[in-house]
Amino acid sequence: MAGGRGERFWPMSRQQRPKQFLSLTGGEKTMIQLTVERLQPLIELEDIYIVTNQSYRELVKEQLPGLPAENILAEPMARNTAPCIALAAAAIANKYEDALMCVLPSDHLIKYTAMFLDVLRRAGKVAEKGENLVTIGITPTYPETGYGYIRFAPAGENGSYRVERFVEKPALTAAKEYLSSGQYLWNSGMFVWKLSTIRENFRRFLPRIYEGMEEIRAACKAKDFESTLERCFTAFPSESIDYGIMEKAQDIYVIPGSFGWDDVGSWLALERINRTNEFGNAVSGDVVTINTKDTIIRGGKRLIAAVGVEDLIVVDTEDAVLICAKDSTAEIKKVIENLKICNRNELI
């Protein structure tokens, strides 16, 4: 899944090149390139599909030149994760009668690839047995309030656990309780299931999307595919796979993962995934810090000198500079809203 706009990473992430097409986690490769690369030992490139926004089709081609062009599935508009997954399922159903399907965001950090692939293999074995929907949960290490949680029941096979319920993003008190109980995992938004299983769950719980999915599948090789796709997507409700299916279906299993995962959801992730200095600063670029603590600085071509500041995020790009308190990262989206109101679209 590679259609997001990454607004919380403004000013580096822009409409024309959002965060999945940027290098944010160290090294030269972008996040989508790293996502595809880590799957290569398990899944052939010809069986990897990228669902993205129509305007990012060329970016995907540029960054993944070996990917078959027909494997780039361009959404005509954003409609949340359920229609995104339905589009991928339609394309795969056009190629295979049935198959194991992994659903993975393109903008996550995973440090330990071998451990991650082992979890995917085990998830595949659970998904193959019956009509099981499998999600990958992350063993929590601190009381995070920005993630959804999964409460799990006694163990099943291949290291899986039956899911008791999905929990929305909690308040801090509840997050601390979840952590201490040892019965909750972070909801990573990664899934494994048989193609036939997810199609049946769409038919049962999201019939409008299912009907459109079947139309798209039937039109995959037709001349009117683009018009069919646009018509169906326009009619789709904006629905998440969690709310639309996972919270309603039966036979839901979770496999815990501890493979160095981070969802890289905001600038705060940089101090979790990068080494900080003795003062707690995470800096890159041409940066000088004096009496500065617990600050994230992402430099550009200019020197940044930070003197006597604490708990800030500073990001320098060619045409914009962000200075933000670390506890206000959720409000970065308001900057974009303001820019839209002022018709400063070149900065969005």
LUMTORBA-499770 format. One record per residue (C-alpha): residue in three letters; x, y, z. Coordinates in nm, 3 decimals, always signed. Each point is the difference from the previous one (the first is absolute). Last residue first. Layout:
<sites>
+-----+---------+---------+---------+
!  aa !       X !       Y !       Z !
+-----+---------+---------+---------+
! ala !       X !       Y !       Z !
...
+-----+---------+---------+---------+
</sites>
This chain:
<sites>
+-----+---------+---------+---------+
!  aa !       X !       Y !       Z !
+-----+---------+---------+---------+
! ile !  +0.197 !  +2.148 !  -0.013 !
! leu !  +0.245 !  +0.283 !  -0.071 !
! glu !  -0.095 !  +0.060 !  -0.365 !
! asn !  -0.364 !  -0.003 !  +0.109 !
! arg !  +0.028 !  +0.336 !  +0.174 !
! asn !  -0.367 !  +0.076 !  -0.056 !
! cys !  -0.028 !  +0.170 !  +0.343 !
! ile !  -0.268 !  -0.246 !  +0.111 !
! lys !  +0.217 !  -0.287 !  -0.124 !
! leu !  +0.300 !  +0.132 !  +0.191 !
! asn !  -0.208 !  +0.018 !  +0.317 !
! glu !  -0.112 !  -0.361 !  -0.038 !
! ile !  +0.362 !  -0.101 !  -0.055 !
! val !  +0.105 !  +0.178 !  +0.319 !
! lys !  -0.291 !  -0.168 !  +0.178 !
! lys !  +0.148 !  -0.338 !  -0.095 !
! ile !  +0.303 !  +0.092 !  +0.214 !
! glu !  -0.238 !  +0.002 !  +0.298 !
! ala !  +0.057 !  -0.366 !  +0.093 !
! thr !  +0.368 !  +0.084 !  +0.049 !
! ser !  -0.080 !  +0.228 !  +0.294 !
! asp !  +0.174 !  -0.181 !  +0.288 !
! lys !  +0.335 !  +0.024 !  -0.176 !
! ala !  -0.031 !  +0.377 !  -0.032 !
! cys !  +0.028 !  +0.095 !  -0.366 !
! ile !  +0.232 !  +0.202 !  -0.221 !
! leu !  -0.051 !  -0.091 !  -0.366 !
! val !  +0.195 !  +0.178 !  -0.272 !
! ala !  -0.119 !  +0.039 !  -0.359 !
! asp !  +0.130 !  +0.055 !  -0.354 !
! glu !  +0.326 !  -0.192 !  -0.025 !
! thr !  -0.068 !  -0.223 !  +0.300 !
! asp !  +0.088 !  +0.039 !  +0.369 !
! val !  -0.160 !  -0.205 !  +0.277 !
! val !  +0.016 !  +0.101 !  +0.368 !
! ile !  -0.183 !  -0.205 !  +0.264 !
! leu !  +0.023 !  +0.135 !  +0.354 !
! asp !  +0.023 !  -0.151 !  +0.347 !
! glu !  +0.269 !  +0.240 !  +0.125 !
! val !  +0.171 !  +0.316 !  -0.116 !
! gly !  +0.307 !  +0.184 !  +0.130 !
! val !  +0.167 !  +0.056 !  -0.336 !
! ala !  -0.085 !  -0.181 !  -0.323 !
! ala !  +0.219 !  +0.086 !  -0.298 !
! ile !  -0.122 !  -0.129 !  -0.337 !
! leu !  +0.243 !  +0.030 !  -0.289 !
! arg !  -0.168 !  +0.012 !  -0.337 !
! lys !  -0.030 !  -0.273 !  -0.264 !
! gly !  -0.257 !  -0.204 !  +0.193 !
! gly !  -0.009 !  -0.088 !  +0.367 !
! arg !  -0.227 !  -0.233 !  +0.191 !
! ile !  +0.009 !  +0.095 !  +0.367 !
! ile !  -0.175 !  -0.196 !  +0.277 !
! thr !  +0.046 !  +0.143 !  +0.351 !
! asp !  +0.040 !  -0.173 !  +0.335 !
! lys !  +0.250 !  +0.260 !  +0.126 !
! thr !  +0.177 !  +0.314 !  -0.126 !
! asn !  +0.269 !  +0.184 !  +0.197 !
! ile !  +0.179 !  +0.057 !  -0.331 !
! thr !  -0.092 !  -0.197 !  -0.314 !
! val !  +0.165 !  +0.039 !  -0.341 !
! val !  -0.162 !  -0.163 !  -0.303 !
! asp !  +0.097 !  -0.061 !  -0.363 !
! gly !  -0.209 !  -0.308 !  -0.072 !
! ser !  -0.147 !  -0.246 !  +0.248 !
! val !  -0.090 !  +0.039 !  +0.367 !
! ala !  -0.170 !  -0.210 !  +0.267 !
! asn !  +0.069 !  +0.177 !  +0.329 !
! gly !  -0.019 !  -0.185 !  +0.332 !
! phe !  +0.289 !  +0.193 !  +0.154 !
! glu !  +0.245 !  -0.291 !  -0.026 !
! asn !  -0.082 !  -0.037 !  -0.368 !
! thr !  -0.304 !  -0.174 !  -0.147 !
! arg !  +0.022 !  -0.308 !  -0.221 !
! asn !  -0.281 !  -0.023 !  -0.250 !
! ile !  -0.319 !  -0.206 !  +0.015 !
! arg !  -0.167 !  +0.142 !  +0.311 !
! glu !  +0.132 !  +0.356 !  -0.043 !
! leu !  -0.117 !  +0.002 !  -0.361 !
! ala !  -0.346 !  -0.129 !  +0.093 !
! leu !  -0.088 !  +0.338 !  +0.153 !
! trp !  -0.013 !  +0.143 !  -0.353 !
! ser !  -0.329 !  -0.187 !  -0.050 !
! gly !  -0.146 !  -0.339 !  -0.082 !
! val !  +0.317 !  -0.201 !  -0.050 !
! asp !  -0.207 !  -0.319 !  +0.057 !
! asp !  +0.286 !  -0.154 !  +0.197 !
! trp !  +0.098 !  -0.366 !  +0.009 !
! gly !  +0.324 !  -0.150 !  +0.128 !
! phe !  -0.095 !  -0.362 !  -0.058 !
! ser !  -0.201 !  -0.089 !  +0.309 !
! gly !  -0.317 !  -0.145 !  -0.151 !
! pro !  -0.305 !  -0.155 !  +0.161 !
! ile !  -0.224 !  -0.213 !  -0.225 !
! val !  -0.368 !  +0.090 !  +0.007 !
! tyr !  -0.303 !  -0.209 !  -0.092 !
! ile !  -0.352 !  +0.088 !  -0.113 !
! asp !  -0.236 !  -0.294 !  -0.054 !
! gln !  -0.320 !  +0.206 !  -0.008 !
! ala !  -0.054 !  +0.337 !  -0.167 !
! lys !  -0.142 !  +0.321 !  +0.142 !
! glu !  +0.296 !  +0.201 !  +0.134 !
! met !  +0.220 !  -0.119 !  -0.289 !
! ile !  -0.250 !  +0.083 !  -0.275 !
! gly !  -0.116 !  +0.359 !  -0.038 !
! tyr !  +0.158 !  +0.147 !  +0.314 !
! asp !  +0.347 !  -0.144 !  -0.052 !
! ile !  -0.014 !  +0.006 !  -0.382 !
! ser !  -0.064 !  +0.374 !  +0.016 !
! glu !  -0.293 !  +0.146 !  -0.192 !
! ser !  -0.051 !  +0.292 !  -0.238 !
! pro !  -0.316 !  -0.123 !  -0.172 !
! phe !  +0.050 !  -0.119 !  -0.359 !
! ala !  -0.212 !  +0.160 !  -0.271 !
! thr !  +0.278 !  +0.221 !  -0.137 !
! phe !  +0.230 !  -0.301 !  +0.009 !
! cys !  -0.236 !  -0.202 !  -0.220 !
! arg !  -0.036 !  +0.272 !  -0.264 !
! glu !  +0.372 !  +0.073 !  -0.004 !
! leu !  +0.094 !  -0.367 !  -0.034 !
! thr !  -0.255 !  -0.059 !  -0.274 !
! ser !  +0.127 !  +0.305 !  -0.192 !
! glu !  +0.359 !  -0.122 !  +0.031 !
! phe !  -0.089 !  -0.357 !  -0.102 !
! asp !  -0.196 !  +0.099 !  -0.313 !
! lys !  +0.240 !  -0.176 !  -0.236 !
! ala !  -0.044 !  -0.326 !  +0.189 !
! lys !  +0.277 !  -0.198 !  +0.167 !
! cys !  -0.090 !  +0.078 !  +0.362 !
! ala !  -0.374 !  +0.043 !  -0.078 !
! ala !  -0.122 !  -0.316 !  +0.174 !
! arg !  +0.213 !  +0.076 !  +0.305 !
! ile !  -0.126 !  +0.359 !  +0.014 !
! glu !  -0.360 !  -0.116 !  -0.011 !
! glu !  +0.070 !  -0.255 !  +0.272 !
! met !  +0.155 !  +0.267 !  +0.220 !
! gly !  -0.297 !  +0.229 !  -0.061 !
! glu !  -0.240 !  -0.268 !  +0.123 !
! tyr !  +0.223 !  -0.070 !  +0.299 !
! ile !  +0.021 !  +0.369 !  +0.089 !
! arg !  -0.377 !  +0.025 !  +0.019 !
! pro !  -0.019 !  -0.334 !  +0.185 !
! leu !  +0.230 !  +0.107 !  +0.285 !
! phe !  -0.062 !  -0.256 !  +0.276 !
! arg !  -0.089 !  -0.328 !  -0.170 !
! arg !  +0.133 !  +0.050 !  -0.353 !
! phe !  +0.315 !  +0.170 !  +0.134 !
! asn !  +0.047 !  -0.294 !  +0.237 !
! glu !  -0.034 !  -0.243 !  -0.291 !
! arg !  +0.262 !  +0.192 !  -0.197 !
! ile !  +0.231 !  -0.004 !  +0.302 !
! thr !  -0.024 !  -0.378 !  +0.031 !
! ser !  +0.038 !  -0.078 !  -0.372 !
! leu !  +0.318 !  +0.208 !  -0.017 !
! lys !  +0.143 !  -0.194 !  +0.291 !
! trp !  +0.106 !  +0.213 !  +0.290 !
! val !  +0.295 !  +0.201 !  +0.139 !
! phe !  -0.025 !  +0.346 !  +0.159 !
! met !  +0.213 !  +0.296 !  +0.105 !
! gly !  -0.170 !  +0.302 !  +0.162 !
! ser !  +0.247 !  -0.006 !  +0.291 !
! asn !  -0.254 !  -0.027 !  +0.284 !
! trp !  +0.210 !  +0.019 !  +0.315 !
! leu !  -0.031 !  -0.306 !  +0.219 !
! tyr !  -0.199 !  -0.062 !  +0.318 !
! gln !  -0.016 !  -0.271 !  +0.264 !
! gly !  +0.319 !  +0.078 !  +0.194 !
! ser !  -0.207 !  +0.178 !  +0.265 !
! ser !  +0.267 !  +0.265 !  +0.070 !
! leu !  -0.011 !  +0.138 !  -0.355 !
! tyr !  -0.378 !  +0.007 !  -0.022 !
! glu !  -0.025 !  +0.178 !  +0.335 !
! lys !  +0.254 !  +0.263 !  -0.111 !
! ala !  -0.198 !  +0.054 !  -0.321 !
! ala !  -0.319 !  +0.041 !  +0.206 !
! thr !  +0.156 !  +0.278 !  +0.209 !
! leu !  +0.148 !  +0.166 !  -0.311 !
! ala !  -0.335 !  +0.018 !  -0.182 !
! pro !  -0.057 !  -0.270 !  -0.257 !
! lys !  +0.014 !  -0.018 !  -0.381 !
! glu !  -0.286 !  -0.234 !  -0.089 !
! val !  -0.011 !  -0.357 !  +0.129 !
! phe !  -0.040 !  -0.313 !  -0.213 !
! arg !  -0.152 !  -0.302 !  +0.168 !
! glu !  +0.050 !  -0.359 !  +0.108 !
! val !  +0.252 !  -0.092 !  -0.270 !
! arg !  +0.100 !  -0.366 !  +0.006 !
! tyr !  +0.371 !  -0.044 !  +0.049 !
! ser !  +0.263 !  -0.122 !  -0.245 !
! gly !  +0.342 !  -0.153 !  +0.071 !
! asn !  -0.034 !  -0.258 !  -0.276 !
! glu !  -0.320 !  -0.140 !  +0.152 !
! gly !  -0.231 !  +0.160 !  +0.257 !
! ala !  +0.080 !  +0.182 !  +0.322 !
! pro !  -0.253 !  +0.127 !  +0.249 !
! ala !  -0.184 !  +0.332 !  -0.066 !
! phe !  +0.124 !  +0.328 !  -0.148 !
! arg !  -0.086 !  +0.364 !  +0.054 !
! ile !  +0.107 !  +0.207 !  -0.301 !
! tyr !  +0.097 !  +0.366 !  +0.036 !
! gly !  -0.034 !  +0.313 !  -0.215 !
! tyr !  +0.300 !  +0.227 !  -0.008 !
! gly !  +0.054 !  +0.367 !  +0.097 !
! thr !  -0.030 !  -0.046 !  +0.376 !
! glu !  +0.325 !  -0.197 !  +0.039 !
! pro !  +0.058 !  -0.149 !  +0.347 !
! tyr !  +0.355 !  -0.138 !  -0.057 !
! thr !  +0.157 !  -0.313 !  -0.147 !
! pro !  -0.303 !  -0.150 !  -0.169 !
! thr !  +0.034 !  -0.339 !  -0.176 !
! ile !  -0.115 !  +0.077 !  -0.351 !
! gly !  -0.304 !  -0.175 !  -0.140 !
! ile !  -0.019 !  -0.162 !  -0.342 !
! thr !  -0.349 !  -0.074 !  -0.125 !
! val !  -0.138 !  -0.329 !  -0.123 !
! leu !  -0.344 !  -0.065 !  -0.151 !
! asn !  -0.085 !  -0.369 !  +0.014 !
! glu !  -0.238 !  -0.180 !  -0.234 !
! gly !  +0.142 !  -0.346 !  +0.054 !
! lys !  +0.370 !  -0.075 !  +0.038 !
! glu !  +0.187 !  +0.199 !  -0.264 !
! ala !  -0.013 !  +0.317 !  +0.213 !
! val !  +0.184 !  -0.171 !  +0.286 !
! lys !  +0.279 !  -0.120 !  -0.231 !
! gly !  +0.025 !  +0.343 !  -0.160 !
! ala !  +0.034 !  +0.169 !  +0.339 !
! arg !  +0.291 !  -0.234 !  +0.076 !
! arg !  +0.171 !  +0.101 !  -0.324 !
! leu !  -0.064 !  +0.370 !  +0.069 !
! val !  +0.145 !  -0.033 !  +0.352 !
! asp !  +0.313 !  -0.166 !  -0.142 !
! leu !  +0.027 !  +0.281 !  -0.256 !
! phe !  +0.003 !  +0.256 !  +0.282 !
! met !  +0.268 !  -0.189 !  +0.193 !
! ala !  +0.222 !  -0.012 !  -0.309 !
! thr !  -0.062 !  +0.368 !  -0.073 !
! tyr !  +0.106 !  +0.138 !  +0.336 !
! lys !  -0.020 !  +0.380 !  -0.015 !
! ile !  -0.354 !  +0.050 !  -0.127 !
! leu !  -0.100 !  +0.363 !  -0.059 !
! his !  -0.345 !  +0.057 !  -0.143 !
! asp !  -0.091 !  +0.216 !  -0.299 !
! ser !  -0.124 !  -0.244 !  -0.266 !
! pro !  -0.285 !  -0.143 !  +0.206 !
! leu !  -0.037 !  -0.378 !  -0.034 !
! val !  -0.285 !  -0.229 !  -0.103 !
! cys !  +0.111 !  -0.358 !  -0.061 !
! met !  -0.218 !  -0.218 !  -0.224 !
! leu !  +0.021 !  -0.379 !  -0.021 !
! ala !  -0.142 !  -0.112 !  -0.331 !
! asp !  -0.319 !  -0.110 !  -0.172 !
! glu !  -0.118 !  -0.015 !  -0.361 !
! tyr !  +0.305 !  +0.204 !  -0.094 !
! lys !  +0.052 !  +0.283 !  -0.250 !
! asn !  -0.338 !  +0.181 !  -0.006 !
! ala !  -0.040 !  -0.085 !  +0.367 !
! ile !  +0.327 !  +0.188 !  +0.065 !
! ala !  -0.133 !  +0.315 !  -0.167 !
! ala !  -0.333 !  -0.017 !  +0.185 !
! ala !  +0.174 !  -0.063 !  +0.333 !
! ala !  +0.219 !  +0.307 !  -0.056 !
! leu !  -0.307 !  +0.214 !  -0.068 !
! ala !  -0.178 !  -0.142 !  +0.305 !
! ile !  +0.303 !  +0.082 !  +0.216 !
! cys !  -0.014 !  +0.367 !  -0.102 !
! pro !  -0.380 !  +0.000 !  +0.035 !
! ala !  +0.040 !  -0.119 !  +0.363 !
! thr !  +0.300 !  +0.223 !  +0.079 !
! asn !  -0.142 !  +0.351 !  -0.042 !
! arg !  -0.180 !  +0.144 !  -0.308 !
! ala !  +0.256 !  +0.231 !  -0.158 !
! met !  -0.074 !  +0.078 !  -0.365 !
! pro !  +0.075 !  -0.142 !  -0.346 !
! glu !  +0.188 !  -0.287 !  +0.165 !
! ala !  +0.297 !  -0.113 !  -0.207 !
! leu !  +0.094 !  -0.367 !  +0.004 !
! ile !  +0.364 !  -0.048 !  -0.098 !
! asn !  +0.033 !  -0.372 !  -0.070 !
! glu !  -0.084 !  +0.053 !  -0.368 !
! ala !  +0.326 !  +0.191 !  -0.043 !
! pro !  +0.203 !  -0.304 !  +0.110 !
! leu !  +0.240 !  +0.101 !  +0.281 !
! gly !  +0.365 !  +0.016 !  -0.104 !
! pro !  +0.011 !  +0.382 !  -0.007 !
! leu !  -0.115 !  +0.038 !  +0.361 !
! gln !  +0.091 !  +0.363 !  +0.082 !
! glu !  -0.083 !  +0.152 !  -0.338 !
! lys !  -0.302 !  -0.219 !  -0.067 !
! val !  -0.136 !  +0.078 !  +0.348 !
! leu !  +0.055 !  +0.371 !  -0.056 !
! glu !  -0.176 !  -0.025 !  -0.337 !
! arg !  -0.313 !  -0.149 !  +0.161 !
! tyr !  -0.003 !  +0.259 !  +0.280 !
! ser !  -0.278 !  +0.222 !  -0.142 !
! gln !  -0.240 !  -0.293 !  -0.025 !
! asn !  +0.039 !  -0.071 !  +0.370 !
! thr !  +0.161 !  -0.326 !  +0.099 !
! val !  -0.060 !  -0.373 !  +0.018 !
! ile !  +0.329 !  -0.180 !  -0.064 !
! tyr !  -0.017 !  -0.367 !  -0.095 !
! ile !  +0.274 !  -0.256 !  +0.063 !
! asp !  -0.041 !  -0.330 !  -0.185 !
! glu !  +0.234 !  +0.084 !  -0.288 !
! leu !  +0.263 !  +0.099 !  +0.258 !
! glu !  +0.001 !  -0.355 !  +0.135 !
! ile !  -0.098 !  -0.032 !  +0.366 !
! leu !  +0.200 !  -0.151 !  +0.288 !
! pro !  +0.365 !  +0.099 !  -0.046 !
! gln !  -0.111 !  +0.321 !  -0.179 !
! leu !  -0.223 !  +0.131 !  +0.280 !
! arg !  +0.274 !  +0.213 !  +0.161 !
! glu !  +0.067 !  +0.174 !  -0.330 !
! val !  -0.363 !  +0.101 !  -0.054 !
! thr !  -0.022 !  +0.179 !  +0.335 !
! leu !  +0.348 !  +0.153 !  -0.040 !
! gln !  -0.096 !  +0.149 !  -0.337 !
! ile !  -0.324 !  +0.135 !  +0.147 !
! met !  +0.191 !  +0.166 !  +0.283 !
! thr !  +0.256 !  +0.162 !  -0.227 !
! lys !  +0.354 !  -0.125 !  -0.040 !
! glu !  +0.292 !  +0.235 !  +0.069 !
! gly !  +0.088 !  -0.098 !  +0.354 !
! gly !  -0.179 !  +0.099 !  +0.318 !
! thr !  -0.366 !  -0.029 !  +0.099 !
! leu !  -0.152 !  +0.294 !  -0.183 !
! ser !  +0.084 !  -0.066 !  -0.365 !
! leu !  -0.303 !  +0.129 !  -0.187 !
! phe !  -0.256 !  -0.164 !  -0.231 !
! gln !  -0.208 !  -0.136 !  +0.289 !
! lys !  +0.010 !  +0.353 !  +0.148 !
! pro !  -0.197 !  +0.179 !  -0.267 !
! arg !  +0.142 !  +0.132 !  -0.327 !
! gln !  -0.245 !  +0.218 !  -0.199 !
! gln !  -0.230 !  +0.062 !  +0.295 !
! arg !  +0.298 !  +0.088 !  +0.217 !
! ser !  +0.207 !  -0.178 !  +0.264 !
! met !  +0.304 !  +0.207 !  +0.092 !
! pro !  -0.204 !  +0.292 !  +0.141 !
! trp !  -0.203 !  -0.189 !  +0.124 !
! phe !  +0.049 !  -0.341 !  +0.156 !
! arg !  -0.341 !  -0.001 !  +0.174 !
! glu !  -0.160 !  +0.033 !  -0.345 !
! gly !  +0.119 !  -0.342 !  -0.116 !
! arg !  -0.219 !  +0.003 !  -0.311 !
! gly !  -0.106 !  -0.366 !  +0.004 !
! gly !  -0.040 !  -0.210 !  -0.315 !
! ala !  +0.267 !  -0.264 !  +0.044 !
! met !  -0.170 !  -0.318 !  +0.120 !
+-----+---------+---------+---------+
</sites>
